Amino acid sequence: MLRAYGWGPLLNLGWFRFRRPFTLLNLVFTSLVFVPRLRLPAAQLGLVKRSIRLLAPDRDSAVLDVACGRGASSFTIANLHPQTQVTGVDLLPQSVDVARTLYGNAPNLTYSQGDATKLDLPAASFDRVLCLEAAFHFPDRAAFLAEVRRVLRPGGRVLIVDFMAHDDADPAIWDSGEAAIVRETWQFERFSSRAEYRANAAAAGFDVLEMRDWSAHVTEPVQSLFNLVAWLGRRRWGRRVMTIQNPLLRSLSADDWVAFGRASKAHKRVRASSSYTALVLAPSASTPSDDAG
C-alpha cells in the first residue's frame, strides 16, 4: 500500500502539516497537490529536513547517518550542508549498493556497510550522529547508544528519531495478535520505552537535551489515512474510486484489502501505546569524552 503511494528511497513515515482533528487535510494541502502519488515522498523529505534542523550540523563537521537505508537522508544532509563530511552506514549491503548508485557522486558523502551496534569506525570521529526511524529494528539499543558515544567527539550532538512505548504501556501488548501483525510488517520485536531510552542514554554517557513528541505530525496523520483507506477498501465503490485516483492500487486483490483492514486496526492499537519521539543527546559533562570507548 505504501509503495503504491510513493514509498521509495526515503524509508520513513513522513511529516504532515495538519494534526488532529484536521489530519485528512493532508490529503489536499501539500507541496505536490496535483500529484497524489508523490505526497508521501514530499512528507518523507519534510521529515528528513526537520530532523536535520534539530541535529544542527556545524560548518566543517563530520556527520554519521546510522541505518541510512538507501542513502537519501545522507544525500540530503550532504547537499543542505556542503561543508560537512557525511558518512552513511547501513546493515544491508544491497541498500549500500543502491545508495552508492544513486548518490555516490556527491564529493562530501561516502557510504559503508556496518552494524549499528558494532560500528567499524574510529573513536571520536564524528561531530553529529543521526538515526532516523531505524533504532526500533536494532536488537540491542543499549549497545547502539554505547557505540554512538564511542564514535562521538567532545561537544557532539546525537539525534535519534524512534518509536517509543509509553512508560505506563501494558507490556502484554507485545504478546497480542495485533502487535504480531505490526511486528511482522516492520520486522522488530518491541519498542523501548522513553524511560528505557533515558536509562540507556545515561549508562552510555549521555545527557538528554530534548525529547520531543512528534506523533501529532507523523503517526497520527498516517493512522488517520490508514483508517480512511481501510474504510474505503471495505466497499466496492470505494476501491473503484481509489483505483481511478491511483491505478497502482489495482494490484491489490480483495484478500489484500481485507488484510490491510486488519493491519490498520493493529497499527491503531500499537500507536495508542507508543509515541513517535525525537531524542536529542549530548555527551555527559560527568563523563570524560576523551575516554569514550
Secondary structure as a PSIPRED ss2 file (coil, helix, strand):
# PSIPRED VFORMAT (PSIPRED V4.0)

   1 M C   1.000  0.000  0.000
   2 L C   1.000  0.000  0.000
   3 R H   0.000  1.000  0.000
   4 A H   0.000  1.000  0.000
   5 Y H   0.000  1.000  0.000
   6 G C   1.000  0.000  0.000
   7 W C   1.000  0.000  0.000
   8 G C   1.000  0.000  0.000
   9 P C   1.000  0.000  0.000
  10 L C   1.000  0.000  0.000
  11 L C   1.000  0.000  0.000
  12 N C   1.000  0.000  0.000
  13 L C   1.000  0.000  0.000
  14 G C   1.000  0.000  0.000
  15 W C   1.000  0.000  0.000
  16 F C   1.000  0.000  0.000
  17 R C   1.000  0.000  0.000
  18 F C   1.000  0.000  0.000
  19 R C   1.000  0.000  0.000
  20 R C   1.000  0.000  0.000
  21 P C   1.000  0.000  0.000
  22 F C   1.000  0.000  0.000
  23 T H   0.000  1.000  0.000
  24 L H   0.000  1.000  0.000
  25 L H   0.000  1.000  0.000
  26 N H   0.000  1.000  0.000
  27 L H   0.000  1.000  0.000
  28 V C   1.000  0.000  0.000
  29 F C   1.000  0.000  0.000
  30 T C   1.000  0.000  0.000
  31 S C   1.000  0.000  0.000
  32 L C   1.000  0.000  0.000
  33 V C   1.000  0.000  0.000
  34 F C   1.000  0.000  0.000
  35 V C   1.000  0.000  0.000
  36 P H   0.000  1.000  0.000
  37 R H   0.000  1.000  0.000
  38 L H   0.000  1.000  0.000
  39 R H   0.000  1.000  0.000
  40 L H   0.000  1.000  0.000
  41 P H   0.000  1.000  0.000
  42 A H   0.000  1.000  0.000
  43 A H   0.000  1.000  0.000
  44 Q H   0.000  1.000  0.000
  45 L H   0.000  1.000  0.000
  46 G H   0.000  1.000  0.000
  47 L H   0.000  1.000  0.000
  48 V H   0.000  1.000  0.000
  49 K H   0.000  1.000  0.000
  50 R H   0.000  1.000  0.000
  51 S H   0.000  1.000  0.000
  52 I H   0.000  1.000  0.000
  53 R H   0.000  1.000  0.000
  54 L H   0.000  1.000  0.000
  55 L H   0.000  1.000  0.000
  56 A C   1.000  0.000  0.000
  57 P C   1.000  0.000  0.000
  58 D C   1.000  0.000  0.000
  59 R C   1.000  0.000  0.000
  60 D C   1.000  0.000  0.000
  61 S C   1.000  0.000  0.000
  62 A E   0.000  0.000  1.000
  63 V E   0.000  0.000  1.000
  64 L E   0.000  0.000  1.000
  65 D E   0.000  0.000  1.000
  66 V E   0.000  0.000  1.000
  67 A C   1.000  0.000  0.000
  68 C C   1.000  0.000  0.000
  69 G C   1.000  0.000  0.000
  70 R C   1.000  0.000  0.000
  71 G C   1.000  0.000  0.000
  72 A H   0.000  1.000  0.000
  73 S H   0.000  1.000  0.000
  74 S H   0.000  1.000  0.000
  75 F H   0.000  1.000  0.000
  76 T H   0.000  1.000  0.000
  77 I H   0.000  1.000  0.000
  78 A H   0.000  1.000  0.000
  79 N H   0.000  1.000  0.000
  80 L H   0.000  1.000  0.000
  81 H C   1.000  0.000  0.000
  82 P C   1.000  0.000  0.000
  83 Q C   1.000  0.000  0.000
  84 T C   1.000  0.000  0.000
  85 Q E   0.000  0.000  1.000
  86 V E   0.000  0.000  1.000
  87 T E   0.000  0.000  1.000
  88 G E   0.000  0.000  1.000
  89 V E   0.000  0.000  1.000
  90 D E   0.000  0.000  1.000
  91 L C   1.000  0.000  0.000
  92 L C   1.000  0.000  0.000
  93 P H   0.000  1.000  0.000
  94 Q H   0.000  1.000  0.000
  95 S H   0.000  1.000  0.000
  96 V H   0.000  1.000  0.000
  97 D H   0.000  1.000  0.000
  98 V H   0.000  1.000  0.000
  99 A H   0.000  1.000  0.000
 100 R H   0.000  1.000  0.000
 101 T H   0.000  1.000  0.000
 102 L H   0.000  1.000  0.000
 103 Y H   0.000  1.000  0.000
 104 G C   1.000  0.000  0.000
 105 N C   1.000  0.000  0.000
 106 A C   1.000  0.000  0.000
 107 P C   1.000  0.000  0.000
 108 N C   1.000  0.000  0.000
 109 L E   0.000  0.000  1.000
 110 T E   0.000  0.000  1.000
 111 Y E   0.000  0.000  1.000
 112 S E   0.000  0.000  1.000
 113 Q E   0.000  0.000  1.000
 114 G C   1.000  0.000  0.000
 115 D E   0.000  0.000  1.000
 116 A C   1.000  0.000  0.000
 117 T C   1.000  0.000  0.000
 118 K E   0.000  0.000  1.000
 119 L C   1.000  0.000  0.000
 120 D C   1.000  0.000  0.000
 121 L C   1.000  0.000  0.000
 122 P C   1.000  0.000  0.000
 123 A C   1.000  0.000  0.000
 124 A C   1.000  0.000  0.000
 125 S C   1.000  0.000  0.000
 126 F E   0.000  0.000  1.000
 127 D E   0.000  0.000  1.000
 128 R E   0.000  0.000  1.000
 129 V E   0.000  0.000  1.000
 130 L E   0.000  0.000  1.000
 131 C E   0.000  0.000  1.000
 132 L E   0.000  0.000  1.000
 133 E C   1.000  0.000  0.000
 134 A C   1.000  0.000  0.000
 135 A H   0.000  1.000  0.000
 136 F H   0.000  1.000  0.000
 137 H H   0.000  1.000  0.000
 138 F C   1.000  0.000  0.000
 139 P C   1.000  0.000  0.000
 140 D C   1.000  0.000  0.000
 141 R H   0.000  1.000  0.000
 142 A H   0.000  1.000  0.000
 143 A H   0.000  1.000  0.000
 144 F H   0.000  1.000  0.000
 145 L H   0.000  1.000  0.000
 146 A H   0.000  1.000  0.000
 147 E H   0.000  1.000  0.000
 148 V H   0.000  1.000  0.000
 149 R H   0.000  1.000  0.000
 150 R H   0.000  1.000  0.000
 151 V H   0.000  1.000  0.000
 152 L E   0.000  0.000  1.000
 153 R E   0.000  0.000  1.000
 154 P E   0.000  0.000  1.000
 155 G E   0.000  0.000  1.000
 156 G E   0.000  0.000  1.000
 157 R E   0.000  0.000  1.000
 158 V E   0.000  0.000  1.000
 159 L E   0.000  0.000  1.000
 160 I E   0.000  0.000  1.000
 161 V E   0.000  0.000  1.000
 162 D E   0.000  0.000  1.000
 163 F E   0.000  0.000  1.000
 164 M E   0.000  0.000  1.000
 165 A E   0.000  0.000  1.000
 166 H C   1.000  0.000  0.000
 167 D C   1.000  0.000  0.000
 168 D C   1.000  0.000  0.000
 169 A C   1.000  0.000  0.000
 170 D C   1.000  0.000  0.000
 171 P H   0.000  1.000  0.000
 172 A H   0.000  1.000  0.000
 173 I H   0.000  1.000  0.000
 174 W H   0.000  1.000  0.000
 175 D H   0.000  1.000  0.000
 176 S C   1.000  0.000  0.000
 177 G H   0.000  1.000  0.000
 178 E H   0.000  1.000  0.000
 179 A H   0.000  1.000  0.000
 180 A H   0.000  1.000  0.000
 181 I H   0.000  1.000  0.000
 182 V H   0.000  1.000  0.000
 183 R H   0.000  1.000  0.000
 184 E H   0.000  1.000  0.000
 185 T H   0.000  1.000  0.000
 186 W H   0.000  1.000  0.000
 187 Q C   1.000  0.000  0.000
 188 F C   1.000  0.000  0.000
 189 E C   1.000  0.000  0.000
 190 R C   1.000  0.000  0.000
 191 F C   1.000  0.000  0.000
 192 S C   1.000  0.000  0.000
 193 S E   0.000  0.000  1.000
 194 R H   0.000  1.000  0.000
 195 A H   0.000  1.000  0.000
 196 E H   0.000  1.000  0.000
 197 Y H   0.000  1.000  0.000
 198 R H   0.000  1.000  0.000
 199 A H   0.000  1.000  0.000
 200 N H   0.000  1.000  0.000
 201 A H   0.000  1.000  0.000
 202 A H   0.000  1.000  0.000
 203 A H   0.000  1.000  0.000
 204 A H   0.000  1.000  0.000
 205 G C   1.000  0.000  0.000
 206 F E   0.000  0.000  1.000
 207 D E   0.000  0.000  1.000
 208 V E   0.000  0.000  1.000
 209 L E   0.000  0.000  1.000
 210 E E   0.000  0.000  1.000
 211 M E   0.000  0.000  1.000
 212 R E   0.000  0.000  1.000
 213 D E   0.000  0.000  1.000
 214 W C   1.000  0.000  0.000
 215 S H   0.000  1.000  0.000
 216 A H   0.000  1.000  0.000
 217 H H   0.000  1.000  0.000
 218 V C   1.000  0.000  0.000
 219 T H   0.000  1.000  0.000
 220 E H   0.000  1.000  0.000
 221 P H   0.000  1.000  0.000
 222 V H   0.000  1.000  0.000
 223 Q H   0.000  1.000  0.000
 224 S H   0.000  1.000  0.000
 225 L H   0.000  1.000  0.000
 226 F H   0.000  1.000  0.000
 227 N H   0.000  1.000  0.000
 228 L H   0.000  1.000  0.000
 229 V H   0.000  1.000  0.000
 230 A H   0.000  1.000  0.000
 231 W H   0.000  1.000  0.000
 232 L H   0.000  1.000  0.000
 233 G H   0.000  1.000  0.000
 234 R C   1.000  0.000  0.000
 235 R C   1.000  0.000  0.000
 236 R H   0.000  1.000  0.000
 237 W H   0.000  1.000  0.000
 238 G H   0.000  1.000  0.000
 239 R H   0.000  1.000  0.000
 240 R H   0.000  1.000  0.000
 241 V H   0.000  1.000  0.000
 242 M H   0.000  1.000  0.000
 243 T H   0.000  1.000  0.000
 244 I H   0.000  1.000  0.000
 245 Q H   0.000  1.000  0.000
 246 N C   1.000  0.000  0.000
 247 P H   0.000  1.000  0.000
 248 L H   0.000  1.000  0.000
 249 L H   0.000  1.000  0.000
 250 R H   0.000  1.000  0.000
 251 S H   0.000  1.000  0.000
 252 L C   1.000  0.000  0.000
 253 S C   1.000  0.000  0.000
 254 A H   0.000  1.000  0.000
 255 D H   0.000  1.000  0.000
 256 D H   0.000  1.000  0.000
 257 W H   0.000  1.000  0.000
 258 V H   0.000  1.000  0.000
 259 A H   0.000  1.000  0.000
 260 F H   0.000  1.000  0.000
 261 G H   0.000  1.000  0.000
 262 R H   0.000  1.000  0.000
 263 A H   0.000  1.000  0.000
 264 S H   0.000  1.000  0.000
 265 K H   0.000  1.000  0.000
 266 A H   0.000  1.000  0.000
 267 H H   0.000  1.000  0.000
 268 K H   0.000  1.000  0.000
 269 R H   0.000  1.000  0.000
 270 V H   0.000  1.000  0.000
 271 R H   0.000  1.000  0.000
 272 A H   0.000  1.000  0.000
 273 S C   1.000  0.000  0.000
 274 S E   0.000  0.000  1.000
 275 S E   0.000  0.000  1.000
 276 Y E   0.000  0.000  1.000
 277 T E   0.000  0.000  1.000
 278 A E   0.000  0.000  1.000
 279 L E   0.000  0.000  1.000
 280 V E   0.000  0.000  1.000
 281 L E   0.000  0.000  1.000
 282 A E   0.000  0.000  1.000
 283 P E   0.000  0.000  1.000
 284 S C   1.000  0.000  0.000
 285 A C   1.000  0.000  0.000
 286 S C   1.000  0.000  0.000
 287 T C   1.000  0.000  0.000
 288 P C   1.000  0.000  0.000
 289 S H   0.000  1.000  0.000
 290 D H   0.000  1.000  0.000
 291 D H   0.000  1.000  0.000
 292 A C   1.000  0.000  0.000
 293 G C   1.000  0.000  0.000
